[in-house]
Amino acid sequence: MSESTAEGSTHGPSEEAVTDAVTDAVRTWRTRADACVLLDGFHALKHALRFGAEIPLVLTSDRQGAFDLAAELAPDVTGELAARAVAVPDEVLRTLVPRLHPTRIAALAVRPSRSAQLAALAAPSRTAPVVVLDQPRNLGNAGAVIRLAAGFGATGVVTTGTLDPWHSTVVRGAAGLHFATAVEHLDVAELPAGPLFALDPEGKDIRSYEIPDDALLAFGSERSGISPELRARADHLVSLPMRSQVSSYNLATSVGMALFHWSAGHEFS
Ligand SMILES: C[S@@+](CC[C@H](N)C(=O)[O-])C[C@H]1O[C@@H](n2cnc3c(N)ncnc32)[C@H](O)[C@@H]1O
C-alpha cells in the first residue's frame, strides 16, 4: 500500500520513520499555511477533493476515524484520502490549527488564482447567475451563500466591501465548497457585465421576472441593505414575497430563494 502516512502497520515504517514523517509534515504545514486555505474537518476536505482543489497537505490525528467517515459518507474520496493523509499525534495537530475540528482532520488547499476566477466570472456565455453580496458583514452568512451557490451551480460569488470571502470562517461555513464556484472580492465598478437584479424588499415581485442565466443577483448588507453604488448599477430592483409587518429575510435565505426562482426549469447533474 502506498499510503503517505506516518502510522505503522504490521510491517510498517519504523518509529524513527514515523517521527521523521511527522516532523516533515509539520515543517511543510508551517511553511505553507499562511499562503493556503485551511480545510477544517472532513467535509471541507471532501468537497475540496471532489471539486479539484490543489491540496498540498492532509493531516489527521484519527486516521481510522477518517477512513470510517469516508467509507460511510463519501466512498468516492477514500482513495485520495488514503494516498494523502499523514497521521500526526493529536497534541501536534492542535498546535497547527486554531481549534481542532471534531473529525480531527485538517488540510491545506491552494487558493485558485484571481485571474482564473475573474475569467470565469466575466465569461460572456455564462450559464448560471453570479451572486453579488454587497458589503456583507457576517462571515457565517457569506459561507452559507457560497454553499448555496455551489449547490445551484452558480457561476460564482462576488463580495464588495471589507469582508474577505476566503476567510477561514467563511470557508468553514461553506463546507469547503469555494472550489465548486468562483469566489472573489471586487468593487462595484469592477462587476462583470450582465443584467443586474438587486434584491430589495421595496422592489417589484421577483415572480414577475424570468431571471436570465447571465444575470447578476445582488443582495445588500445585513444591516443597511443595497448600497447607493450598487443601486445605481442595478437594472431591476426585485423583491421576494413577504407578508406585511415583516421587515426582511436573512441574507443567505434570500439568496436561496432567488437562486431557487432562477433554477425553475433548469436541469441539475
Ligand atoms: C437582512 S436584509 C437587509 C435588511 C436591511 N435592513 C434593509 O434595509 O434592506 C439583507 C438583504 O437580503 C435581501 N432581502 C431580505 N429580504 C428581502 C425581501 N423580502 N425581498 C428582497 N430582498 C430581500 C436584500 O438584498 C437585503 O439587502
The ligand as a Tripos MOL2 file, in Angstrom:
@<TRIPOS>MOLECULE
LIG
   27    29     1     0     0
SMALL
NO_CHARGES

@<TRIPOS>ATOM
      1 C1        -31.2530   41.2950    6.2610 C.3       1 LIG1
      2 S1        -31.5810   42.0130    4.7300 S.3       1 LIG1
      3 C2        -31.1990   43.7140    4.9640 C.3       1 LIG1
      4 C3        -32.1900   44.4420    5.7120 C.3       1 LIG1
      5 C4        -31.9080   45.9020    5.7070 C.3       1 LIG1
      6 N1        -32.2930   46.4720    6.9760 N.3       1 LIG1
      7 C5        -32.5780   46.6470    4.5630 C.2       1 LIG1
      8 O1        -32.8680   47.8010    4.7590 O.co2     1 LIG1
      9 O2        -32.7300   46.1370    3.4660 O.co2     1 LIG1
     10 C6        -30.2320   41.5490    3.7090 C.3       1 LIG1
     11 C7        -30.5650   41.5090    2.2640 C.3       1 LIG1
     12 O3        -31.4090   40.4000    1.9970 O.3       1 LIG1
     13 C8        -32.2160   40.6910    0.8700 C.3       1 LIG1
     14 N2        -33.6290   40.6180    1.2830 N.ar      1 LIG1
     15 C9        -34.1270   40.3580    2.5090 C.ar      1 LIG1
     16 N3        -35.4630   40.3140    2.4760 N.ar      1 LIG1
     17 C10       -35.8340   40.5790    1.1950 C.ar      1 LIG1
     18 C11       -37.0760   40.6690    0.5080 C.ar      1 LIG1
     19 N4        -38.2470   40.4810    1.1040 N.pl3     1 LIG1
     20 N5        -37.0430   40.9390   -0.8170 N.ar      1 LIG1
     21 C12       -35.8840   41.0980   -1.4760 C.ar      1 LIG1
     22 N6        -34.6910   41.0360   -0.8790 N.ar      1 LIG1
     23 C13       -34.6550   40.7680    0.4290 C.ar      1 LIG1
     24 C14       -31.8590   42.0770    0.3890 C.3       1 LIG1
     25 O4        -30.9080   42.0030   -0.6290 O.3       1 LIG1
     26 C15       -31.2750   42.6840    1.6540 C.3       1 LIG1
     27 O5        -30.4550   43.7620    1.3660 O.3       1 LIG1
@<TRIPOS>BOND
     1     1     2 1
     2     2     3 1
     3     2    10 1
     4     3     4 1
     5     4     5 1
     6     5     6 1
     7     5     7 1
     8     7     8 2
     9     7     9 1
    10    10    11 1
    11    11    12 1
    12    11    26 1
    13    12    13 1
    14    13    14 1
    15    13    24 1
    16    14    15 ar
    17    14    23 ar
    18    15    16 ar
    19    16    17 ar
    20    17    18 ar
    21    17    23 ar
    22    18    19 1
    23    18    20 ar
    24    20    21 ar
    25    21    22 ar
    26    22    23 ar
    27    24    25 1
    28    24    26 1
    29    26    27 1
@<TRIPOS>SUBSTRUCTURE
     1 LIG1         1 GROUP 0 **** ****
